[in-house]
Amino acid sequence: VRAQSLSRVLKELKISELIDTKKGRIEILNKDMIMKELW
């Protein structure tokens, strides 16, 4: 995955409230929905 693509995916997941980012760390808020979205 290119860095630009990864950044875009992370941004979309954050907007959808499936992840949260704090101080450079990624917290998964809804693992089941992420699995459905990505696979």
PQR file of N, CA, C, O and H, with PARSE charges and radii, in Angstrom:
ATOM      1  N   VAL A   1       0.855  -1.187   0.000 -0.4000 1.5000
ATOM      2  CA  VAL A   1       0.000   0.000   0.000 -0.0000 2.0000
ATOM      3  C   VAL A   1       0.887   1.232   0.000  0.5500 1.7000
ATOM      4  O   VAL A   1       1.793   1.359   0.824 -0.5500 1.4000
ATOM      5  N   ARG A   2       0.622   2.129  -0.924 -0.4000 1.5000
ATOM      6  CA  ARG A   2       1.387   3.374  -0.961 -0.0000 2.0000
ATOM      7  C   ARG A   2       1.015   4.234   0.234  0.5500 1.7000
ATOM      8  O   ARG A   2      -0.104   4.160   0.741 -0.5500 1.4000
ATOM      9  H   ARG A   2      -0.113   2.026  -1.593  0.4000 1.0000
ATOM     10  N   ALA A   3       1.948   5.039   0.673 -0.4000 1.5000
ATOM     11  CA  ALA A   3       1.727   5.901   1.840 -0.0000 2.0000
ATOM     12  C   ALA A   3       0.521   6.813   1.626  0.5500 1.7000
ATOM     13  O   ALA A   3      -0.279   7.019   2.540 -0.5500 1.4000
ATOM     14  H   ALA A   3       2.857   5.099   0.261  0.4000 1.0000
ATOM     15  N   GLN A   4       0.396   7.348   0.435 -0.4000 1.5000
ATOM     16  CA  GLN A   4      -0.730   8.236   0.145 -0.0000 2.0000
ATOM     17  C   GLN A   4      -2.053   7.477   0.270  0.5500 1.7000
ATOM     18  O   GLN A   4      -3.022   8.011   0.809 -0.5500 1.4000
ATOM     19  H   GLN A   4       1.045   7.180  -0.307  0.4000 1.0000
ATOM     20  N   SER A   5      -2.098   6.239  -0.222 -0.4000 1.5000
ATOM     21  CA  SER A   5      -3.311   5.430  -0.132 -0.0000 2.0000
ATOM     22  C   SER A   5      -3.624   5.088   1.313  0.5500 1.7000
ATOM     23  O   SER A   5      -4.783   5.140   1.727 -0.5500 1.4000
ATOM     24  H   SER A   5      -1.310   5.806  -0.660  0.4000 1.0000
ATOM     25  N   LEU A   6      -2.603   4.739   2.085 -0.4000 1.5000
ATOM     26  CA  LEU A   6      -2.797   4.409   3.495 -0.0000 2.0000
ATOM     27  C   LEU A   6      -3.346   5.614   4.251  0.5500 1.7000
ATOM     28  O   LEU A   6      -4.262   5.484   5.062 -0.5500 1.4000
ATOM     29  H   LEU A   6      -1.662   4.697   1.748  0.4000 1.0000
ATOM     30  N   SER A   7      -2.785   6.768   3.981 -0.4000 1.5000
ATOM     31  CA  SER A   7      -3.248   7.993   4.628 -0.0000 2.0000
ATOM     32  C   SER A   7      -4.718   8.249   4.314  0.5500 1.7000
ATOM     33  O   SER A   7      -5.490   8.631   5.194 -0.5500 1.4000
ATOM     34  H   SER A   7      -2.041   6.873   3.321  0.4000 1.0000
ATOM     35  N   ARG A   8      -5.095   8.040   3.075 -0.4000 1.5000
ATOM     36  CA  ARG A   8      -6.482   8.253   2.655 -0.0000 2.0000
ATOM     37  C   ARG A   8      -7.423   7.265   3.353  0.5500 1.7000
ATOM     38  O   ARG A   8      -8.504   7.648   3.801 -0.5500 1.4000
ATOM     39  H   ARG A   8      -4.468   7.730   2.360  0.4000 1.0000
ATOM     40  N   VAL A   9      -7.013   5.993   3.445 -0.4000 1.5000
ATOM     41  CA  VAL A   9      -7.826   4.975   4.119 -0.0000 2.0000
ATOM     42  C   VAL A   9      -7.997   5.321   5.591  0.5500 1.7000
ATOM     43  O   VAL A   9      -9.103   5.235   6.125 -0.5500 1.4000
ATOM     44  H   VAL A   9      -6.135   5.682   3.082  0.4000 1.0000
ATOM     45  N   LEU A  10      -6.908   5.714   6.253 -0.4000 1.5000
ATOM     46  CA  LEU A  10      -6.986   6.071   7.669 -0.0000 2.0000
ATOM     47  C   LEU A  10      -7.904   7.270   7.887  0.5500 1.7000
ATOM     48  O   LEU A  10      -8.669   7.306   8.851 -0.5500 1.4000
ATOM     49  H   LEU A  10      -6.009   5.784   5.820  0.4000 1.0000
ATOM     50  N   LYS A  11      -7.825   8.249   6.989 -0.4000 1.5000
ATOM     51  CA  LYS A  11      -8.683   9.429   7.109 -0.0000 2.0000
ATOM     52  C   LYS A  11     -10.152   9.040   6.979  0.5500 1.7000
ATOM     53  O   LYS A  11     -10.990   9.518   7.743 -0.5500 1.4000
ATOM     54  H   LYS A  11      -7.203   8.220   6.206  0.4000 1.0000
ATOM     55  N   GLU A  12     -10.469   8.173   6.015 -0.4000 1.5000
ATOM     56  CA  GLU A  12     -11.853   7.742   5.830 -0.0000 2.0000
ATOM     57  C   GLU A  12     -12.354   6.948   7.030  0.5500 1.7000
ATOM     58  O   GLU A  12     -13.506   7.102   7.436 -0.5500 1.4000
ATOM     59  H   GLU A  12      -9.788   7.784   5.394  0.4000 1.0000
ATOM     60  N   LEU A  13     -11.499   6.098   7.604 -0.4000 1.5000
ATOM     61  CA  LEU A  13     -11.888   5.329   8.790 -0.0000 2.0000
ATOM     62  C   LEU A  13     -12.133   6.253   9.979  0.5500 1.7000
ATOM     63  O   LEU A  13     -13.045   6.027  10.775 -0.5500 1.4000
ATOM     64  H   LEU A  13     -10.564   5.973   7.275  0.4000 1.0000
ATOM     65  N   LYS A  14     -11.318   7.286  10.090 -0.4000 1.5000
ATOM     66  CA  LYS A  14     -11.491   8.237  11.193 -0.0000 2.0000
ATOM     67  C   LYS A  14     -12.784   9.031  11.022  0.5500 1.7000
ATOM     68  O   LYS A  14     -13.515   9.236  11.991 -0.5500 1.4000
ATOM     69  H   LYS A  14     -10.578   7.470   9.444  0.4000 1.0000
ATOM     70  N   ILE A  15     -13.069   9.476   9.811 -0.4000 1.5000
ATOM     71  CA  ILE A  15     -14.315  10.204   9.538 -0.0000 2.0000
ATOM     72  C   ILE A  15     -15.526   9.324   9.853  0.5500 1.7000
ATOM     73  O   ILE A  15     -16.538   9.814  10.355 -0.5500 1.4000
ATOM     74  H   ILE A  15     -12.475   9.310   9.024  0.4000 1.0000
ATOM     75  N   SER A  16     -15.423   8.033   9.560 -0.4000 1.5000
ATOM     76  CA  SER A  16     -16.515   7.090   9.826 -0.0000 2.0000
ATOM     77  C   SER A  16     -16.586   6.676  11.291  0.5500 1.7000
ATOM     78  O   SER A  16     -17.449   5.889  11.680 -0.5500 1.4000
ATOM     79  H   SER A  16     -14.601   7.635   9.152  0.4000 1.0000
ATOM     80  N   GLU A  17     -15.676   7.209  12.099 -0.4000 1.5000
ATOM     81  CA  GLU A  17     -15.594   6.911  13.533 -0.0000 2.0000
ATOM     82  C   GLU A  17     -15.334   5.435  13.813  0.5500 1.7000
ATOM     83  O   GLU A  17     -15.825   4.885  14.799 -0.5500 1.4000
ATOM     84  H   GLU A  17     -14.975   7.848  11.783  0.4000 1.0000
ATOM     85  N   LEU A  18     -14.553   4.796  12.933 -0.4000 1.5000
ATOM     86  CA  LEU A  18     -14.156   3.406  13.148 -0.0000 2.0000
ATOM     87  C   LEU A  18     -12.806   3.327  13.834  0.5500 1.7000
ATOM     88  O   LEU A  18     -12.470   2.312  14.444 -0.5500 1.4000
ATOM     89  H   LEU A  18     -14.154   5.243  12.132  0.4000 1.0000
ATOM     90  N   ILE A  19     -12.025   4.411  13.734 -0.4000 1.5000
ATOM     91  CA  ILE A  19     -10.746   4.508  14.437 -0.0000 2.0000
ATOM     92  C   ILE A  19     -10.640   5.897  15.050  0.5500 1.7000
ATOM     93  O   ILE A  19     -11.380   6.814  14.694 -0.5500 1.4000
ATOM     94  H   ILE A  19     -12.298   5.236  13.238  0.4000 1.0000
ATOM     95  N   ASP A  20      -9.702   6.027  15.981 -0.4000 1.5000
ATOM     96  CA  ASP A  20      -9.382   7.331  16.559 -0.0000 2.0000
ATOM     97  C   ASP A  20      -7.865   7.421  16.620  0.5500 1.7000
ATOM     98  O   ASP A  20      -7.195   6.410  16.828 -0.5500 1.4000
ATOM     99  H   ASP A  20      -9.101   5.282  16.271  0.4000 1.0000
ATOM    100  N   THR A  21      -7.325   8.598  16.443 -0.4000 1.5000
ATOM    101  CA  THR A  21      -5.877   8.776  16.530 -0.0000 2.0000
ATOM    102  C   THR A  21      -5.560   9.757  17.641  0.5500 1.7000
ATOM    103  O   THR A  21      -6.184  10.811  17.769 -0.5500 1.4000
ATOM    104  H   THR A  21      -7.869   9.419  16.274  0.4000 1.0000
ATOM    105  N   LYS A  22      -4.566   9.380  18.446 -0.4000 1.5000
ATOM    106  CA  LYS A  22      -4.123  10.242  19.544 -0.0000 2.0000
ATOM    107  C   LYS A  22      -2.619  10.109  19.684  0.5500 1.7000
ATOM    108  O   LYS A  22      -2.097   9.008  19.864 -0.5500 1.4000
ATOM    109  H   LYS A  22      -4.059   8.524  18.342  0.4000 1.0000
ATOM    110  N   LYS A  23      -1.929  11.228  19.601 -0.4000 1.5000
ATOM    111  CA  LYS A  23      -0.481  11.270  19.805 -0.0000 2.0000
ATOM    112  C   LYS A  23       0.261  10.220  18.970  0.5500 1.7000
ATOM    113  O   LYS A  23       1.171   9.554  19.464 -0.5500 1.4000
ATOM    114  H   LYS A  23      -2.353  12.122  19.455  0.4000 1.0000
ATOM    115  N   GLY A  24      -0.135  10.082  17.709 -0.4000 1.5000
ATOM    116  CA  GLY A  24       0.549   9.158  16.818 -0.0000 2.0000
ATOM    117  C   GLY A  24       0.132   7.709  16.962  0.5500 1.7000
ATOM    118  O   GLY A  24       0.707   6.836  16.311 -0.5500 1.4000
ATOM    119  H   GLY A  24      -0.874  10.623  17.308  0.4000 1.0000
ATOM    120  N   ARG A  25      -0.853   7.433  17.798 -0.4000 1.5000
ATOM    121  CA  ARG A  25      -1.340   6.067  17.993 -0.0000 2.0000
ATOM    122  C   ARG A  25      -2.719   5.935  17.364  0.5500 1.7000
ATOM    123  O   ARG A  25      -3.493   6.891  17.327 -0.5500 1.4000
ATOM    124  H   ARG A  25      -1.320   8.142  18.326  0.4000 1.0000
ATOM    125  N   ILE A  26      -3.016   4.743  16.872 -0.4000 1.5000
ATOM    126  CA  ILE A  26      -4.319   4.474  16.269 -0.0000 2.0000
ATOM    127  C   ILE A  26      -5.092   3.550  17.199  0.5500 1.7000
ATOM    128  O   ILE A  26      -4.610   2.479  17.566 -0.5500 1.4000
ATOM    129  H   ILE A  26      -2.387   3.966  16.902  0.4000 1.0000
ATOM    130  N   GLU A  27      -6.288   3.969  17.577 -0.4000 1.5000
ATOM    131  CA  GLU A  27      -7.157   3.148  18.421 -0.0000 2.0000
ATOM    132  C   GLU A  27      -8.316   2.654  17.562  0.5500 1.7000
ATOM    133  O   GLU A  27      -9.014   3.449  16.932 -0.5500 1.4000
ATOM    134  H   GLU A  27      -6.680   4.840  17.279  0.4000 1.0000
ATOM    135  N   ILE A  28      -8.517   1.339  17.542 -0.4000 1.5000
ATOM    136  CA  ILE A  28      -9.612   0.750  16.777 -0.0000 2.0000
ATOM    137  C   ILE A  28     -10.878   0.835  17.618  0.5500 1.7000
ATOM    138  O   ILE A  28     -10.922   0.329  18.740 -0.5500 1.4000
ATOM    139  H   ILE A  28      -7.950   0.694  18.054  0.4000 1.0000
ATOM    140  N   LEU A  29     -11.899   1.472  17.075 -0.4000 1.5000
ATOM    141  CA  LEU A  29     -13.151   1.652  17.803 -0.0000 2.0000
ATOM    142  C   LEU A  29     -14.186   0.594  17.436  0.5500 1.7000
ATOM    143  O   LEU A  29     -15.023   0.233  18.262 -0.5500 1.4000
ATOM    144  H   LEU A  29     -11.863   1.883  16.164  0.4000 1.0000
ATOM    145  N   ASN A  30     -14.134   0.093  16.200 -0.4000 1.5000
ATOM    146  CA  ASN A  30     -15.122  -0.888  15.760 -0.0000 2.0000
ATOM    147  C   ASN A  30     -14.456  -1.866  14.791  0.5500 1.7000
ATOM    148  O   ASN A  30     -14.520  -1.689  13.575 -0.5500 1.4000
ATOM    149  H   ASN A  30     -13.454   0.386  15.528  0.4000 1.0000
ATOM    150  N   LYS A  31     -13.822  -2.888  15.339 -0.4000 1.5000
ATOM    151  CA  LYS A  31     -13.052  -3.844  14.536 -0.0000 2.0000
ATOM    152  C   LYS A  31     -13.930  -4.586  13.531  0.5500 1.7000
ATOM    153  O   LYS A  31     -13.524  -4.784  12.386 -0.5500 1.4000
ATOM    154  H   LYS A  31     -13.769  -3.032  16.327  0.4000 1.0000
ATOM    155  N   ASP A  32     -15.121  -4.996  13.944 -0.4000 1.5000
ATOM    156  CA  ASP A  32     -15.999  -5.753  13.051 -0.0000 2.0000
ATOM    157  C   ASP A  32     -16.378  -4.952  11.808  0.5500 1.7000
ATOM    158  O   ASP A  32     -16.365  -5.487  10.699 -0.5500 1.4000
ATOM    159  H   ASP A  32     -15.451  -4.835  14.874  0.4000 1.0000
ATOM    160  N   MET A  33     -16.712  -3.684  11.984 -0.4000 1.5000
ATOM    161  CA  MET A  33     -17.074  -2.846  10.838 -0.0000 2.0000
ATOM    162  C   MET A  33     -15.875  -2.601   9.927  0.5500 1.7000
ATOM    163  O   MET A  33     -16.025  -2.549   8.707 -0.5500 1.4000
ATOM    164  H   MET A  33     -16.723  -3.250  12.885  0.4000 1.0000
ATOM    165  N   ILE A  34     -14.694  -2.451  10.510 -0.4000 1.5000
ATOM    166  CA  ILE A  34     -13.487  -2.262   9.697 -0.0000 2.0000
ATOM    167  C   ILE A  34     -13.258  -3.492   8.828  0.5500 1.7000
ATOM    168  O   ILE A  34     -12.940  -3.367   7.645 -0.5500 1.4000
ATOM    169  H   ILE A  34     -14.573  -2.493  11.502  0.4000 1.0000
ATOM    170  N   MET A  35     -13.415  -4.669   9.401 -0.4000 1.5000
ATOM    171  CA  MET A  35     -13.216  -5.909   8.645 -0.0000 2.0000
ATOM    172  C   MET A  35     -14.212  -5.991   7.488  0.5500 1.7000
ATOM    173  O   MET A  35     -13.846  -6.412   6.391 -0.5500 1.4000
ATOM    174  H   MET A  35     -13.673  -4.771  10.362  0.4000 1.0000
ATOM    175  N   LYS A  36     -15.448  -5.600   7.715 -0.4000 1.5000
ATOM    176  CA  LYS A  36     -16.460  -5.623   6.654 -0.0000 2.0000
ATOM    177  C   LYS A  36     -16.139  -4.594   5.572  0.5500 1.7000
ATOM    178  O   LYS A  36     -16.311  -4.871   4.385 -0.5500 1.4000
ATOM    179  H   LYS A  36     -15.746  -5.258   8.606  0.4000 1.0000
ATOM    180  N   GLU A  37     -15.674  -3.412   5.971 -0.4000 1.5000
ATOM    181  CA  GLU A  37     -15.362  -2.343   5.017 -0.0000 2.0000
ATOM    182  C   GLU A  37     -14.157  -2.688   4.144  0.5500 1.7000
ATOM    183  O   GLU A  37     -14.170  -2.433   2.940 -0.5500 1.4000
ATOM    184  H   GLU A  37     -15.534  -3.187   6.935  0.4000 1.0000
ATOM    185  N   LEU A  38     -13.124  -3.264   4.742 -0.4000 1.5000
ATOM    186  CA  LEU A  38     -11.876  -3.494   4.020 -0.0000 2.0000
ATOM    187  C   LEU A  38     -11.843  -4.810   3.261  0.5500 1.7000
ATOM    188  O   LEU A  38     -11.153  -4.913   2.246 -0.5500 1.4000
ATOM    189  H   LEU A  38     -13.113  -3.472   5.720  0.4000 1.0000
ATOM    190  N   TRP A  39     -12.551  -5.792   3.713 -0.4000 1.5000
ATOM    191  CA  TRP A  39     -12.511  -7.101   3.044 -0.0000 2.0000
ATOM    192  C   TRP A  39     -13.835  -7.327   2.411  0.5500 1.7000
ATOM    193  O   TRP A  39     -14.051  -8.365   1.784 -0.5500 1.4000
ATOM    194  H   TRP A  39     -13.111  -5.709   4.537  0.4000 1.0000
TER
END
